[in-house]
Amino acid sequence: MTFRFVHAADLHLDTPFEGIGKLSPDIQRALQDASLDAFDNLINLCISERVAFLLLAGDIYDGADRGVRAQLQFSRGLQRLADLGIKTFIIHGNHDPLDGWSAVRKWPEGVTIFDSRTVGSVSVEVDGRSIATIHGISYPTRMVTDNLALQYQRGSTSSGVQIGLLHCTVGSSTDHASYSPCTLNDLLDRGMDYWALGHIHKRQILHTGNPWVVYPGNLQGRSPKPSERDAKGAYLVEVDGQNTISTPRFVPLDVIRFLSIETEISEIADMPQLQRTLSDEADRLRSEHENRSLLLRGRLSGRGTLYSDLGHRDGLESLLRDLREEGKHSVPFLYWSSLSNETRPGIDRASILSGQRFSSEMLKFIDQVPEDADVRKRLENCFDIPRFVKTNKFGVELSGIDQLMAEAEDLALDLLESGEQQ
């Protein structure tokens, strides 16, 4: 038989939002409710799609000391599913280990919470036939450094689709601490058909088919960090009568989105034009992310005459206030959480290069570096050049000495052309 299930993780119910700054009371209330509203959307998705079961891969709550409000809402949501015969399978992760406080001691029928002693296996049966076997293990405490993936084993071939429910770090991650670290090969070798993972907040499919290895990301963004931006939600997965799993379909469920805007000022004449440009960009994002509230973080970059305007008295602050005023009455709301100024004074490089002053000779020397192997080698020997790759504003990748020279040129020209040579 064909059936569907939903895979979600990292609900962080009742989470405190981070790195946003001072907000109006209305927006603060919306943020406080966002994770709970996203959870309601998850429950509604399960009901509307008539799924057989819901998988929750850890970090249901934001901390071991779980809020009562979050626990009550979580219990109510699972009861709605149980009333319709939809089962829920839960593991606990590093944010909500089993040793945390719980105000719920009896769960609705059909809710399975895996313990931490060993990997448990539960069959999902429909009309007397097993359509899936769910394998899972919870964290007993916050710090779990063992490779739990190695404890998983495939069940019998008559037990339907084999699903591993695991909260872990696959490979290395710069955005998240490493808990229950494992490799992709560890997962591929365990005989599962689908790995329902949690912990990493950026959604990603690490392996396509035989088995599927999937991080759904978190249900609701929590801060302006890159891993918390853009659409958040869960995966809806369909399985046919031959136990073939179709490509998981991502379903957005968040109610507030964190977005980042970068605006290059070189072609912008004055502050009114800059304000219109930023307002137009906000309108574009509002239409792209329809029915979601938006928290925008703006970054101004590039060279131009606006550099001095933005630095004049409260130029940047006034611009930010006006942008916030424009979005104040939007429904859903649009709020500029910050606007950073990383612009530089306008400099005509071609004119300087054709001149006879010191900065002209400096630019000529810099332009020779990529073509002069001897000079390049001597420079590389003078510095401890970091091994990294970075893309400049023109989309060109610069690494090592090229990146160092580009940044040195910007700094030197700013100082020389403004008469601030040191």
N, C-alpha and C positions, 0 to 999 in steps of 0.2 A: 504494500500500500504506500501511497505518497503521503508524506507528512512534512510539517515545517517546525522549526524551533528558532528561538531567538537567543543570541549570545551577547551578553553585556558584561561590563566589568567596571570597577573603580567608580562606583556611584558617589562616594564621599558625601553621604547625606548630611545636610546641615553644615556644610563646610564653611569655614571662614575664608573670605576672599582676600587675596594677598596682592600687595604692590600696586594698589589702585589709588590710594590717597583719599583725601576728604571728599565726601559725596553728599548730595542732598538726601534728606530723610526718605523721600520716595524711592530713590535709586537704591539706597541702602536696604530698604525693605524688599525690593525686587530681587536684589542679590541674595539676601538671606533665604528667600523662598525658591531661588532658581533650581537648586539641586533637587528639591522635593517636587517641584513642578515637572522637571525632566523625568523623574521617577514615575510620576503619574502618566506621562506620555509613553513611557516604556510599558506600563501595565496596559494602557489602551491599545498599544500596538499588538501585544500578545492576544488580546481579546478580538480585535478587529481582523487579525490574520488567522484566528482559530488555530493557534500553534498547539503542538502536543506538549511542549515543555519550554521552560525558560532556564537558561544557564547563567549563573552569576559568579564570575571568576575572581572574587575577592575584593577587599576594601569597600564593603558596603557602607561603612561609616568612616568618618574622618579620623577617629582616634579610639583608643581602647576605652576611654571614659565617654561612652556614647550618650548623646543627648536623648532625653525622653521623647521629645517631639519627633525626631527622626525615627526612633524605634516604633512609635505608634503608627506613623505613616507607612513604614515598611510593612508592618504586620497587617495593616488594613489592605494594602495593595496585594499582598500574597493571598489574603482571604478572598479577595475578588476573583483571583485566578482559581483558587481551590473550589470555589462555588461553581465554576464552569468546568471542572475536571482537568484544568491545566496544572501540570506538576511544575515544581520549582526545585532546582538543584543548586546548592550554595557551598562555596568554600570561603574561608576567611583568610585574609592576607596580613601583611605587615602593619597596616593601619588599624585593623580590627581583629586582632588575634583572639583565640578562644578564651584566653585568660582575662579578657576585658569584661567590664560590667555589663550585665544585660537585665533589662526590665521585662523581657519576654521570656516566659518559662514553658509555654505551651504553644507550639506552632500549628497552623492549619494543616489538615490532612493533605497529604501529597507533597509536603515540603520536606526535602532532605537536606540536612546540614552535615557535611562530612566531618568526621573527627580528625584528630591529629596523630593518632597512634600508627596507623598504616593506611595505605590507599584502599578506600572502600569502593565497591562496585555495586551498582543498583540497576536492575533491569526495568525498562519502560515497556509495559505491555498494553496492547490494544486488542480486544476480542480474543484474549487468550494467547496472543502471539507477541513475542518480544521484537519490538521495532528498533530498540537502541539499548546499549549498556553505557551508563555514565560512570566513569572512574574519577575519584577525587580525593584530595587530602587538604586539610586546613592547617594553618600555622598555629602552634600551641602558644607561642609568644611572638613578640615583634621581630626579634632577630632570628632569622632562619637562613643559615649559610650552606646547609647541606643541599646537594643536587637531588631534589625530590623526584625529578623526572625518571631517574633510574629505578624507582620503585614501581612504576606502572607496567602492567602486563595486559596484553590483549585477552579478551574472554573467548568463549567458544564461537565458532562460525555461525551457529544458529541463534546467536544472541543479538542479531541486528547490527546496526551501525555502532562502531566502538568510538566513544568520545572521551578524551582526556581533559579534565577540568583542572587547570593548574595556574597558580599565581607565581610568576618567576621572571627572571631576567635571562633572555636568550642572547648569548654573545655579550657585547659590551654596550653600555648606554651612558651618554654624557649627561642626560637629563634626570636620570633616576638612580638611586642607590641600588646596589646589586643584592637582591634577595633570591635565595634558591637558584643560584646561577647554573645554567646548563648551556649546551651547544645545540645548534639546529640538528646535528646528526644524532644527538641523544634522543631527540623527539622522533626523528624519522625511524629510528631503530626499535621503537616500542610497539609497533603494530597497530597504532590507532588509525582511524579513518579521518578524524577531525580533532585538532587540539584547540580547545577553547581557553585561551590564555588571558591573564590579567596582569596588571602592574604598570606597563608602559602606557602612557597617556596619549601617545600619538598612534592613531589607528594604522595598521599595516598588515598585509598578508605576506608572511615570511616564506611560505611554500604553497604552491598551487596544486591541489589534488594529490591523493595517495601518499601522505595524508595532507589535508589542509592544515596549515599552522597560522592561526589568526589572533592578532591583538585588535579588539574593537576600539581601543582608546577609552577615555572616560566619557561619562554620560553628559557632563556639563563642564565647560571650561571654567577654570578657577582663577586665572591670573593672566597678565599680558605676556607671559613667557611663550616662546615659539611653540612648545609642545602643547600649550593650552589654547592656542588660537584656532579660529575657523570653526567649521561645523563639527559637532560632537553627537554621538548617538550609539547605535547598536547594529549588529548584523542579523539579518533575517536569512535563514538557511533552509533550503528545500531538499528533501531526500526522496528519490523515486522508489518504485517497487523492487528494483534490483540493488538497492542500497548505494546508488550513485548520488553523490552530493553535488548539487549545482553550485555555480559560483556564488558565494555569499553576497547578498545585496545590502549595502550600507543604507541605513535609515536615520536621518537626522532627528534628534529628539530634544536637543537643547533649546533653551528659551532666551538665553543671552549669549552673544558671541563677542569674543575679543578679536579685534582686527588691527592690523598695522598698515599705515600709509606712509610712503616715502615720496616727497615732492622735490623735484630738482628746480632750482630757482633761476637758472641762467637765462631762460627765455621769458621771465616774468618781469614786467616793467616797474610795478609799484605795489604798495600794500593792498589797495583795493582789488587789484587783479589777483594777488595772492589769495585774498579772502575768497573771491569768487571761485578760484581754482580749487581750493580746499572744500568749499561748500558743494561744488559740482561733484567732486570725488566722493563726498559723503552721500550725496543723493544717489550716485551710481551704486555704492555699496548697499544703501537701503533697498534699492530695487533688486539687487542680486541676492540679498539675504532677507527676502520678504517674510513678514510676520515674526521676525526676531528682533529683540532689542540689541543695540550695538554699543560696545565700549571701544572707542577708537584711540589709538596711540599714534600721533603724527611725528614725522621726522623730516626736517627741512635740510637739504644738502645742496652742494654745488657752489659755483662762484657767480657773483653778480652784484648789482648795485643794492639789492635788498639787504645785503649783509649789514650795512650801516643802519638801515631803517629798523631792522629787527633788534639791533643793539641800542637804539636810541631810547633813553629813559625806559618806559615800560612797553616798548613796541611789541615784544613777543607776548607778554602777559595780556595786553589789550586785545590782541588778535585772538588769543585763546578764549578770553571772556566772551567776545562777540560770537565765536563759533559755538560756544556752549549755549549762549542765549538763543541762537537759531534753532538748535536741536531740543530746547527745553520742553516744548509742547508736543513733540513727536510722539505718536502712539503706533507701534511700540517705541520706546525711547531711544534716542541717539545721543550719546554723551562722549565728548572729547576728554579722555582721562588725562592726557598730557600732550605737549607739543614741544619737541626739542629742536634747538637751533644748532646745526652742525655745518652751517654755510661758511664760505670763505669770501674774502674781497674779490671783486672782479679784476682779472688780470689778462691782458692781451699778450699771450705767449709769443705769437708770431712777431708782434711789434718789438718785444724785448729781444727776441732772438736775432732780429735784423739790426739791432743797435750796437753800440760800442762800449757799453758800460760793463761793470763787473758781473751783473746778473746775466748779461748776454753771453759772456764767456763761460759762466757756470752752466747755462743751458746747453751750449755747444758741447761741453765736456760730457754732460749727462747723456746727450743723444749719441755720443760715440761709444758708450759703455756696451750696449748690446752687440756691437759689431767688432769691438776690439777685445779679442780673447785674452791678451796679456793684461790689459787694464782690469777686465772683469775678474780675472783670477787673483790679481793683487788685492782688489777690493774684498773679494770673498775671504781671502786670508786674513784681512784686517779685522773682520767682524765674525762673531758667532752667528752665522745666518740661520734663522729658524727654518725648519723644513715644513712648510705649509703652503697651501694654495688658497688664494683669495681672488675674488672677482671684483674688478673695479667698476665704476659707474657706467662704463661703456660696454660691459659684458665681457671684458678681456680678462683672462686669468693671469694673475701675476704671482710669482713665487720667488722665495729667497731674495737674491740681490735686486731683482726687478722691483719687487714690492718695496724694499727698503729705499731704493733710489726714488721711486714715485712719491713716497711719503716725505723723504728728505727735500725733494724739489718743492713740494707744496709749502713746507715749513719755511724753507729758505726764501722763496719768492715773497711770501707774506711779510717776512721780516725786512728784506731788502727793499721791496717796493713801497712799503709803508714808512721807510726811514727809520726802522727800529733795529738796524743791524747791531748785533752784539759781539 
